[in-house]
């Protein structure tokens, strides 16, 4: 029996590099769970929006979606265009592509288009998915940069996010790009206490009650800095190595269910 949505839709967050040529299990899961007749792709984060359009339009059409439209929004004023607002109104699923999460948020936050996305999502008539930067942008706050230098203070940038999930940071390409260190720096800064790291070709399906289920081929890492001790973040200078202890880290394979509110595992994968 399908889930009934009484106040919010699903959120799907993908760690990037999802399979688009083989069995497409991650994207197929999204389609199976939401049965969208109409998808609006938003490639704003990307420097190559036409390539994003060609790629995902083909994949979603192959997966049986009747209407797939790309909303090629590159500047804030374009997010006020009536035809794009109409496209959001008609969509069952919004799909944010990868690229630059800060660019994505800065371009859309506070526009009529994003306000319409959020109001329809809150009403339960719209589902939202994002991959790579499109997934990172969903939380608030967000961060970027710092690969390979994550434990040097000041190597990451911090910005506002969409806030569809509050007080949780989302990072992507997590194992492939060794991003645990940069997530830890962000968390010990005190800007946010909890973070989720998504491996490539791996996602989480977030329910309205803020439980999520892991799907795909990789792992999800959950990190909590609430109990950190010995941090030198406050007195460290830019470029100094950070010191801290008691960061709590968990690893969740596909099939695991987890509560964001309780920050605890709900059910393990079936054997």
PANUMI-61560 format. One record per atom (N, C-alpha, C): x, y, z. Coordinates in steps of 0.2 Angstrom, whole numbers, plus 5000, padded with zeros to 4 digits. Layout:
// PANUMI-61560
XYZ ...
// end
This chain:
// PANUMI-61560
500449945000 500050005000 500450065000 500350114996 500750174995 500650225001 501150265003 501050305008 500650365006 500250385011 499850445010 500150515012 500150565009 500550625011 500050675013 500050695020 499550735023 499850805024 500450815024 500750885025 501350895021 501750845019 502350865015 502550805011 502850815005 503050765001 503750735003 503950684999 504550655000 505150704998 505750695001 506350724999 506850664997 507150664992 507650614990 508350654989 508850634993 509450664992 509950614990 510350624984 510750584981 511450604981 511950564983 512650574983 513050594977 512650594971 513050614965 513250554961 513450554955 513650504951 513150444951 512550454951 512050404951 512050364944 511950304944 511950264938 511450294933 511550314927 511150334922 511150294916 511550244916 511550204909 511450124910 511450104917 511350034918 510650024920 510649994926 509949974929 509650044932 510050094933 509750154935 509350154942 509550114947 509150094952 508950154957 509450194957 509350254962 508750294959 508850314952 508350354949 507650314948 507750254947 507150214947 506750204953 507050204959 506750204965 506350274966 506650324964 506250394965 505650384961 505650364955 505050364951 504550314953 504750254956 504350204959 503950234965 504350274969 504050294975 503550354974 503650394969 503250454968 502750444962 502850404957 502450394951 502250464948 502850504946 502650574944 502450564936 501950604934 501750614927 502150674924 502450714929 502750774926 503350794931 503950794928 504550814932 504850884929 505050924933 505350984932 506050984934 506550984929 507250974931 507551054932 507851064937 508151134938 508951124938 509251144933 510051134932 510451194934 510151234938 510451304940 511151294943 511251244946 511951234950 512451224944 512351194939 512751174934 513051224929 513651224927 513951264922 513751244915 513451184914 513251154908 512451134908 512051174909 511351164910 511051124904 511251134898 510951094892 511151024893 511751014895 511950944896 511550904901 511450944907 510950914912 510350894909 510050944905 509350934902 509350874898 509850864893 509850804889 509950744893 510350744898 510450684902 509850654905 509550704909 509050674914 508350674910 508250714905 507650714901 507550644898 508150614895 508150554892 508050494897 508350504903 508350444908 507650444911 507350504913 506650504916 506150484910 506250504904 505750474899 505750404898 506450374898 506450304898 506150264904 506150294909 505850264915 505050274916 504850304910 504050304910 503750374912 504150424913 503850494915 503550524908 502950544909 502550574903 502850634900 502950684905 503250754904 503850764908 504350784905 504950804908 505150874905 505250924909 505350994907 505951024911 506451054907 507051084910 506951154911 506951184918 506851254919 507551284919 507851304914 508551334913 508551404916 508651404923 508651464926 509351484928 509651534925 510351554926 510351624931 509851664931 509851724934 509251734938 509251764944 508651774949 508051794945 508151844941 507551874938 507151824933 507551774931 507151724927 506751684931 506851674937 506451634942 505751674943 505651724940 504951764941 504551754934 504851714929 504451714923 503851674924 503251694921 502651664922 502651584920 502951574914 502951504911 503351464916 503851484919 504151434924 503751424930 503451474932 502951464938 502451414936 502151424930 501651374928 501951304928 502651294926 502951234925 502951204932 503151244937 503251214944 502551194947 502051234945 501351214947 501151154944 501351134938 501151074935 501551014937 502151024940 502550964941 502350924947 502550864947 502450814953 503050804957 503650824953 504250814956 504750864953 505150894958 505650944956 506350904957 506750914952 507450874952 507950924951 508350944957 508950984957 509550954954 509850974949 510450944947 511150964951 511650934949 512250954953 512651014950 513251024953 513651084952 513851124958 513651184958 513851234964 513251244968 513251214974 512651224979 512551294981 513051334982 512951404984 512651444978 512851434972 512551464966 511851444966 511651384967 510951364966 510551404971 510751404977 510351434983 510251514981 510851544980 510851614979 510351634973 510351594968 509951614962 509251604964 509051554968 508351534969 507951564975 508351564981 508051574987 507751644987 507151644990 506751714990 506351734984 506451694978 506051704972 505351674973 504951704968 504251674968 504251604966 504751584962 504751514960 504951464966 505451484970 505651444975 505051444981 504751504982 504251504987 503651454985 503551454978 502951404976 503151334976 503851324975 504051254976 503951234984 504151274988 504151264995 503351254998 502951304995 502251294998 501951234995 502051214989 501751154986 502051094990 502751094991 503051034995 502751035002 502651095006 502351095012 501651065012 501251075007 500551055006 500550985004 501050945003 501050875001 500950864994 500950914989 500750904982 501350904978 501950904981 502550904977 503150874980 503450824977 504050794979 504750834977 505250824981 505850854979 506450804979 506850814974 507450774974 508050814971 508650794974 509250824972 509850784972 510350794967 510950754967 511550794968 512050774971 512650814972 512450884975 512650934972 512551004974 511751014976 511350984971 510650984972 510450954979 510750904981 510650874988 510850914993 511550944993 511850984998 511451044999 511051074994 510751134995 510151134999 509851075000 509251065003 509251075011 509851065014 509851085021 509951155022 510151175028 510251245030 510651235037 511251265038 511651295032 511951245028 512351275023 512751225018 513451245018 513851205016 514551215015 514851195009 515451215007 515851195001 516551205002 516951184997 517651184997 517951135002 518651145003 518951105008 519151035007 519051015001 519250944999 520050935000 520250885004 520950865005 521250915010 520850965012 521151015017 520651025023 520250975024 519650985028 519751005035 520350975038 520550995045 520951055046 521051095041 521351155041 520851215042 520851245047 520251295049 520251345043 519651365041 519551415036 519551385028 519651315028 519751295021 519051275018 518451285022 517851275019 517451345019 516951345015 516551405015 515851385017 515551435020 514851425023 514351475021 513751445019 513251485016 512551465018 512051505017 511351485018 511151425013 510651385015 510351335011 509651345010 509251305007 508551305006 508151295012 508451255017 508151245023 507551205023 507451155018 506951105018 507051055023 507651045026 507751005032 508251055036 508051075041 508351125045 508951095050 509451125051 509951105056 510251045055 510351025048 510650965046 511050985040 511750965040 512150985034 512150915030 512150925023 512150865019 512850875014 513250825014 513750825010 513750765005 514050764999 513950714994 514650694991 514650644987 515250614984 515650594990 515450564996 515750575002 516350525003 516250465001 516850425002 517350434996 517050444990 517550444984 517950504984 517750564988 518150624988 518450634995 518350585000 518650585006 518450655010 517750655011 517450725013 517350725021 517450665024 517350665031 517650725035 518350745033 518650795037 518350865036 518050875030 517750945029 517150945033 516750895033 516150895036 516250905044 516750865046 516950875054 517150945055 517550985051 517651055052 517051095052 516551085048 515951125048 515551105054 515551045057 515251035063 515551065069 516251055070 516551085076 516551165076 516351195070 516351265070 515751285074 515251245076 514651265079 514051285075 514251295069 513651315064 513151275064 513251205065 512751155064 513051095068 512651055071 512950995075 512850925072 512450925066 512350855064 512450855056 512750805053 512850805046 512750735043 512550735037 512450675033 512850675027 513250615026 513750615021 513450555016 513350575010 513050525005 513550505000 513650434999 514150404994 513850414987 514250404982 513950414975 513550354974 513050364969 512550314968 512150284974 512050334978 511750314985 511250374987 510750354990 510250414992 509950394998 509550445001 509150435006 508450465004 507950425006 507250445005 506950475012 506850535012 506650575019 505850575019 505550545024 504850545025 504650615028 503950625028 503750695031 503950695039 503950635042 504150635049 504850635051 505250655045 506050655046 506350595048 506050535046 506350475046 506650465039 507250435038 507450415031 507650345030 507650325024 507850255022 508450265017 508950225018 509550225013 509350185007 509550205001 509450164995 510050174990 510150124986 510750134981 511250084982 511850094981 512450044981 512950064986 512950124989 513450134994 513250145001 513550185005 513450195012 513250265013 512950275019 512750345021 513150345028 513450405029 513850415035 513450475039 513350465045 512950515050 513450535055 513550595056 514050625060 513750675065 513950675071 513650715077 514150745081 514150805081 514750845085 514450865092 513850845094 513650865100 514050855106 514450795106 514750775112 515550785111 515750825106 516450845105 516750875111 517350855113 517750885118 518450905115 518750955118 519450975117 519551015110 519051035108 519051075101 519451135102 519951155097 520351215097 520051265092 519451255090 519151295084 519151365086 518951385092 518851455093 519451495093 520051465095 520651495096 521151485090 520951435086 521451425080 521351475075 521951485072 522051535066 521851505060 521751545055 521651525048 522251475046 522051415043 522651375041 522851325046 522751335053 522951295058 522551225058 522851175060 522551115060 522051105066 521551075065 521051075070 521151015075 520951025081 520950975086 520350965089 520050895090 519450885093 519450815095 518950795099 518950725101 518150705102 517950645102 517250625103 516750645098 517050645092 516550655086 516150585085 515550585085 515150525084 514950515077 515150455075 515050435067 514750365067 514250365062 513950305061 513850295053 513850225052 513750205045 513150165043 512850185038 512150155037 512150125030 512050055029 512050025022 511350035019 511250025013 510550025010 510049975014 509450005015 508949965018 508849995025 509350025028 509350055035 508850115035 508450115041 508050175042 508250205048 508250275048 508550315053 508150375054 508150395061 507750455063 508150515063 508050565059 508450635060 508250665067 507650665069 507450695075 507850665081 507850595081 508150565087 508850545086 509050555080 509750535078 509950465080 509550425078 509650355079 509350305074 509650245074 509450195069 508750165071 508250165067 507650135068 507550065066 507750045060 507749975058 508449965054 508649905055 509249875051 508949845044 509449835039 509249805033 509049735035 508549715031 508349635031 508849595029 509049545032 509549495030 509349455024 
// end
